[in-house]
Every structure is written in structure tokens, then in C-alpha cells.
Amino acid sequence: MESHRKFRYHGEYTERGYAAMHAPVLVLNASYEPINICAARRAIVLVLKGVASTEEINGFLLHSSRSSLRVPSVIRLLEYRRIPHQTRALSRKNILMRDRNTCQYCGLSLPSGEMTLDHVIPRSRGGLSTWENLVACCHECNRRKGNALPHECGMKPAKEPKPFSMHTSRHLMRMMGRSDAKWRKYLFY
């Protein structure tokens, strides 16, 4: 009786379609310019409301009592939306995304749950929580650096921390596009 609760995707089963509804979907403007990545759940709502159309599907199939719907991999907004230049919110998630879950001191890549943030200039020494002062860091490097300045402990970040820019966002979309081949023709390499 469990089989009706599972969705099949490339030979793997996911309980209650959780993975299907949270799969990343590339959002294109009406001009086919990539503008965002959202969850499949949000993409389906946009398609059902008539705000967007499906350009590519990802292989998941969702069923209701009266119909079936293919889960999109790429959607395109039907009306052009002017996207103002915007800055991303300063958050742990965005810092880890900017640094690609890679420790900026030793270069170790870890899952986000095993990463921490480090203030390059410690808060106790006047460092602020800003894009320019926060980097992704593994627990070991964070303990080793402690309350020291980078030149005091010989631990300089691999790259200078900067705020997210449109270039950074596009680069992240290109990186994610490498995992979903259907995105490639919409991303400008």
C-alpha cells in the first residue's frame, strides 16, 4: 500500500514527492534572460496561475485525482518583468552560497551543516557583520584562527570577501546549470 505515496524519478523513490516539490527550477524573464532559481512548488503555482509557461520538464510527474502535471525544470514568465538592481540579504545561507561551501582558509568543501562563518576581523576587535568581513569557514580553521587578525595567525582568506553582485548570481546559476543539462541553453557562459 506504500507504493501510491512514492514518486519514481530516474530509478529512485522519494517519499511523498518531497524531492519533486523542492527541486530547483530556473526562472527566465519573457526575454529568456535567467533571473532566478525557485523551488518546483513555486514554479508550478506560477504555471497554474498563468504567469509563466513551462519550457523544460525535469522528469517528475505529479498526480491529482483528475489530472497529471509534469514538474518543470525551466519556466519563462509570460510578461517581461523589470528587475531592479538589488542587493542580497546578508545571511549565513548567502555567505555559504557566495563562497560555494568552501572554507576560505584551507579550501575544504563541506555540506552547509558542517560549515561555520568567520569574522575576518573579529567582532571583539571592532569587526562588523558585513559582506566584506564574513567568510565561510570549517570548524577547525575557525578554532585555529580564534580571536586573531589574519596577519597575526598567518591565515588569510583565499579570496577577498565581497557582497553578492549580479555577476555572482549569474555565476551561481551557471554552476547549478552544470548539474541540470536542460538549463545550459538558457545560461550565458
ABEGO torsion letter per residue (X at the ends): XAAAABBBBGGBBBBGGAAAAABBBBBBBAAGBBABBBBAAAAAAAAAAGABBBABBAGBBBBBAABBBBBBABBBBABBBBBBBBBBBBBAAAAAAAAGGBBAAAGBBBBAAABBBBBABBAAAGBBBBAAABBBBBAAAAAAAEABBAAAAGBBBABBBBBBBAAAAAAAAAAAAAABAAAAAABBX
